[in-house]
Amino acid sequence: MPTVRAPMCVLCKRLDKRPDAALFACTAFPEGITEEVAMSGVDHRQPYPGDHVFQFERKDAAAAASAAELFRRAR
């Protein structure tokens, strides 16, 4: 059975929630979050090309724990 990873972006305070925003946009990717980042294909707690020096920033303590668990299970 394939493993499906939740988008790390929903745990990030940088996610753009404006109704007119791109489907998935944020401070790091104002024109739209790359598929690899949006689908947690990479750990965006680390720099990623094109992220304008902004990385994942937890929206609360529970989000930080969830993000860490997401990538712990992926290994």
N, CA and C of each residue as an Amber inpcrd file, in Angstrom:
protein
   225
   0.8450000  -1.1780000   0.0000000   0.0000000   0.0000000   0.0000000
   0.8930000   1.2440000   0.0000000   0.6980000   2.1820000  -0.9300000
   1.5500000   3.3660000  -1.0000000   1.3030000   4.3020000   0.1840000
   2.3590000   4.9920000   0.5710000   2.2560000   5.9750000   1.6460000
   1.9340000   7.3300000   1.0440000   0.9800000   8.0180000   1.6190000
   0.6020000   9.3520000   1.1690000   0.9960000  10.3270000   2.2660000
   1.7580000  11.3350000   1.8930000   2.1710000  12.3480000   2.8590000
   1.2480000  13.5490000   2.7770000   0.8980000  14.0670000   3.9230000
   0.0780000  15.2780000   3.9740000   0.9370000  16.4800000   3.6110000
   0.3480000  17.4920000   3.0120000   1.1260000  18.6920000   2.7110000
   1.6030000  19.3810000   3.9860000   2.8960000  19.5310000   4.1080000
   3.4790000  20.2080000   5.2590000   2.9790000  21.6540000   5.3300000
   2.6350000  22.2000000   4.1920000   2.2340000  23.6040000   4.0880000
   1.0410000  23.9660000   4.9780000   0.1420000  23.0510000   5.1990000
  -1.0310000  23.3730000   6.0150000  -0.6550000  23.6080000   7.4740000
   0.5580000  23.2180000   7.8620000   1.0450000  23.4190000   9.2210000
   1.8630000  24.7030000   9.3620000   2.0710000  25.4040000   8.2550000
   2.9710000  26.5550000   8.2140000   2.2110000  27.8780000   8.3210000
   2.7790000  28.7850000   9.1110000   2.1260000  30.0900000   9.2600000
   2.3170000  30.9740000   8.0290000   3.1780000  30.5830000   7.1060000
   3.4180000  31.3740000   5.8960000   2.4090000  31.0930000   4.7740000
   1.5800000  30.0780000   4.9410000   0.5980000  29.7270000   3.9130000
  -0.3350000  30.9000000   3.6630000  -0.5490000  31.2140000   2.4130000
  -1.3990000  32.3390000   2.0120000  -2.8460000  31.8630000   1.9980000
  -3.6820000  32.4630000   2.8160000  -5.0720000  32.0320000   2.9310000
  -6.0610000  32.9980000   2.2840000  -5.5360000  33.9240000   1.4790000
  -6.4400000  34.8490000   0.7920000  -7.3070000  34.0970000  -0.2040000
  -8.5680000  34.4500000  -0.3220000  -9.4500000  33.7530000  -1.2710000
  -8.9760000  33.8480000  -2.7220000  -8.2660000  34.9310000  -3.0640000
  -7.8180000  35.1130000  -4.4440000  -6.4090000  34.5660000  -4.6780000
  -5.8160000  33.9360000  -3.6680000  -4.4550000  33.3990000  -3.8040000
  -4.4580000  32.1790000  -4.7120000  -3.2740000  31.8790000  -5.2400000
  -3.1240000  30.6470000  -6.0170000  -3.5500000  29.4860000  -5.1230000
  -3.8610000  28.3560000  -5.7250000  -4.3440000  27.2080000  -4.9740000
  -3.4930000  26.9630000  -3.7310000  -2.1820000  26.9960000  -3.8910000
  -1.2640000  26.8030000  -2.7790000  -0.1490000  27.8140000  -2.9490000
  -0.2230000  28.9370000  -2.2470000   0.8000000  29.9700000  -2.3200000
   1.1970000  30.3670000  -0.9060000   2.3740000  30.9680000  -0.7990000
   2.8710000  31.3820000   0.5120000   3.9290000  32.4580000   0.3300000
   4.5160000  32.8840000   1.4400000   5.5740000  33.8890000   1.3930000
   6.7450000  33.3990000   0.5490000   7.1030000  32.1330000   0.7030000
   8.2370000  31.5740000  -0.0290000   7.9380000  31.4090000  -1.5180000
   6.7150000  31.0420000  -1.8410000   6.3160000  30.7810000  -3.2280000
   5.0350000  31.5560000  -3.5470000   5.1280000  32.8810000  -3.7230000
   3.9330000  33.6990000  -3.9320000   3.1780000  33.3830000  -5.2280000
   3.8560000  32.7960000  -6.1860000   3.1990000  32.4440000  -7.4510000
   2.6630000  31.0150000  -7.4450000   2.8320000  30.3350000  -6.3470000
   2.3630000  28.9570000  -6.2310000   3.4790000  28.0570000  -5.7190000
   3.1610000  27.2540000  -4.7240000   4.1410000  26.3580000  -4.1160000
   4.4400000  25.2140000  -5.0740000   5.7010000  24.8940000  -5.2190000
   6.0730000  23.8030000  -6.1100000   5.4390000  22.5000000  -5.6310000
   5.1500000  21.6160000  -6.5610000   4.5060000  20.3540000  -6.2190000
   5.3510000  19.5490000  -5.2330000   6.6590000  19.5440000  -5.4540000
   7.5380000  18.7770000  -4.5840000   7.4600000  19.2610000  -3.1320000
   7.4110000  20.5690000  -2.9320000   7.2930000  21.1230000  -1.5840000
   5.8810000  20.9090000  -1.0530000   4.8790000  21.2320000  -1.8580000
   3.4890000  21.1260000  -1.4180000   3.1110000  19.7060000  -1.0130000
   3.6540000  18.7160000  -1.6800000   3.3050000  17.3260000  -1.3780000
   4.3130000  16.6730000  -0.4330000   5.1030000  17.5130000   0.2450000
   6.0820000  17.0510000   1.2270000   7.0910000  16.0760000   0.6330000
   7.4330000  16.2980000  -0.6280000   8.4630000  15.4910000  -1.2670000
   9.8540000  15.8850000  -0.8040000   9.9600000  17.0750000  -0.2470000
  11.1990000  17.5600000   0.3590000  10.8470000  18.1750000   1.7050000
  11.8190000  18.2200000   2.5750000  11.6360000  18.8020000   3.9010000
  11.9020000  20.2930000   3.8060000  10.8430000  21.0960000   3.7690000
  11.0320000  22.5290000   3.5790000  11.3580000  23.2560000   4.8800000
  11.7780000  22.5220000   5.8880000  12.3880000  23.1660000   7.0510000
  13.8150000  23.5650000   6.6870000  14.2750000  23.0630000   5.5450000
  15.5960000  23.3700000   4.9980000  15.4180000  24.2390000   3.7560000
  16.4240000  25.0390000   3.3860000  16.3150000  25.8570000   2.1690000
  16.0190000  25.0040000   0.9340000  15.2680000  25.5920000   0.0190000
  14.8860000  24.9290000  -1.2230000  15.0030000  25.9630000  -2.3360000
  15.5090000  25.5650000  -3.4960000  15.6760000  26.5280000  -4.5940000
  14.3810000  27.2920000  -4.9060000  14.4990000  28.6110000  -4.9810000
  13.3680000  29.4530000  -5.3520000  12.4680000  29.8560000  -4.2000000
  12.8510000  29.5290000  -2.9620000  11.9600000  29.8420000  -1.8340000
  12.1670000  31.2360000  -1.2380000  12.9310000  32.0760000  -1.9130000
  13.1420000  33.4640000  -1.4870000  13.6310000  33.5580000  -0.0430000
  14.4210000  32.6160000   0.3970000  15.0120000  32.4850000   1.7380000
  13.9890000  32.2960000   2.8640000  12.7760000  31.9000000   2.5210000
  11.7550000  31.5950000   3.5140000  11.5330000  30.0860000   3.5270000
  11.5230000  29.5050000   4.7260000  11.2250000  28.0880000   4.8610000
  10.0150000  27.9070000   5.7840000   9.6510000  26.6560000   5.9800000
   8.5560000  26.3020000   6.8680000   8.7320000  26.9860000   8.2160000
   7.6510000  27.5910000   8.6940000   7.6200000  28.1550000  10.0410000
   6.3040000  27.7320000  10.6710000   6.4090000  26.9630000  11.7130000
   5.2110000  26.3820000  12.3380000   4.1930000  27.4380000  12.7320000
   2.9250000  27.0880000  12.5870000   1.8960000  28.0270000  13.0130000
   1.6010000  27.8910000  14.5010000   1.9810000  26.7650000  15.1110000
   1.8640000  26.5780000  16.5580000   2.7160000  25.3770000  16.9710000
   2.8060000  25.1050000  18.2640000   3.6570000  24.0190000  18.7600000
   3.2180000  22.6600000  18.2200000   1.9370000  22.4310000  18.1150000
   1.4450000  21.1580000  17.5890000   1.8670000  20.9760000  16.1330000
   1.9030000  22.0490000  15.3760000   2.3120000  21.9770000  13.9690000
   3.7750000  21.5750000  13.8500000   4.6150000  22.0550000  14.7380000
   6.0300000  21.6930000  14.7000000   6.1940000  20.2030000  14.9500000
   5.4660000  19.6720000  15.9100000   5.5400000  18.2360000  16.2090000
   5.0070000  17.4170000  15.0350000   3.9360000  17.8610000  14.4230000
   3.3650000  17.1520000  13.2780000   4.3230000  17.1440000  12.0970000
   4.9920000  18.2570000  11.8450000   5.9570000  18.3360000  10.7440000
   7.1270000  17.3980000  10.9970000   7.6180000  17.3780000  12.2090000
   8.7320000  16.4850000  12.5420000   8.3220000  15.0260000  12.3630000
   7.1200000  14.6760000  12.7810000   6.6160000  13.3060000  12.6310000
   6.4420000  12.9460000  11.1670000   5.9810000  13.8620000  10.3720000
   5.7830000  13.6330000   8.9350000   7.0900000  13.1680000   8.2950000
   8.1830000  13.8330000   8.6000000   9.4530000  13.4720000   7.9930000
  10.1780000  12.3360000   8.7010000   9.8700000  12.1020000   9.9540000
  10.4310000  10.9520000  10.6490000   9.8850000   9.6680000  10.0240000
   8.6050000   9.6500000   9.7350000   7.9790000   8.4610000   9.1220000
   8.4100000   8.2490000   7.6840000   8.7900000   9.3170000   7.0050000
   9.1680000   9.2240000   5.5900000  10.5260000   8.5520000   5.3990000
  11.3330000   8.4710000   6.4300000  12.6770000   7.9020000   6.2930000
  12.6570000   6.4200000   6.1850000
